[in-house]
Amino acid sequence: MSDVVDSTLPRRQLGRYLREGREAMGLTIVEAAALLQWGKSTLHRLERGQSDRVRIVDIRELCTIYGFDEPMTTAMLGLAQQAAVKSWWHEFGDLIPENFSVYMGLEASARRLTTFQPDLVPGLLQTFDYAWVLFQNVYPEANDAEISARVKVRMTRQALITRSAQPTSLQVLLGETVVRRMIGSRTVMAAQLRSLADSTARPNITIRVVPFSAGMPTGEQTGPFVILGFDSDGKGKSVDPTVVYAEGFTGDMYSEKTHIVERYAAAFDRMRNAAFDEAESRSLLRQAAKEYAT
């Protein structure tokens, strides 16, 4: 069996969650492998996303050993069933439970996030009140405690870009619609736009606005997307392939196919060339915040 196997995003994410589950149980890789009567190298390859065969029965057994609950087990089995694909359309509720975020796990391991958001402030930069309004609209039947729990998860994610040690790099293009569309109230928008402008003081965060006057630089709509880059090895080669994540209303697309990643990267570059520079964008955000506050 080869030690190097062409990996995929679902396979790598599966391995990551299994490794975290093993570590949470206080098991060494040797101890966990012995429980399945495996050799250490077999489990090691699975955790690295390099196993050449992912068997559902083995994943189910590992989930039991690690004490995963039913939703988590279902999510792991869903990832296992997608292990061979490099371009994956994740329809909500299909294979993987809707309340399990594949993206959040991917985001947590990324070193660079490059995103275009035409309509909304990206979650990593949302204020508490802005996020509250959005979740309240998505889940109109939820009570305040349920909404608060969801918002707190989003706020916790922001540690990725605000932590002092190796914060994730975040490069953002916002459509001017983000600035002009009122979410919640004038007060909420004023605070959100001030927060965006202030966040650009961090060396790992850049925000530029694509104005209405730029028209449609790509000639077609791309929708919101994120390009996720990962750590490099000692030779400067990425440990994991770059991944594109594109949000959809009923499902999300994940792809590490080179030609798809390159097409999204090219679209980002064209929109960035048409955007205000960082200083102009910061000025626009502060001016719009003042207008909302009056």
Buried (B, 14 or more C-beta within 10 A) or exposed (E): EEEEBEBBBBBBBBBBBBBEBBBEEEBEBEEBBBEBEBEBEBBBBBBBBBBEEBEEEBBBEBBEBBEBEEEBBBBBBBBBBBBEBBEBBBEEEEBBBEEBBBBBBBBEBBBBBBBBBBEBBBBBBBBBBBBBBBBBEEEEEBEEEEBBEBBEBBBEBBEBBEEEEEBBBBBBBBBBBBBEEEBBEEEBBBBBBBBBBEBBEEEBBBBBBBBEEBEEBBEEEBEBBBBBBBEEEEEEEEEBBBBBBBBEEEBBBBBBEEEBBEBBBEBBEBBBEBBBEEEEBBBBBBEBBEBBEE
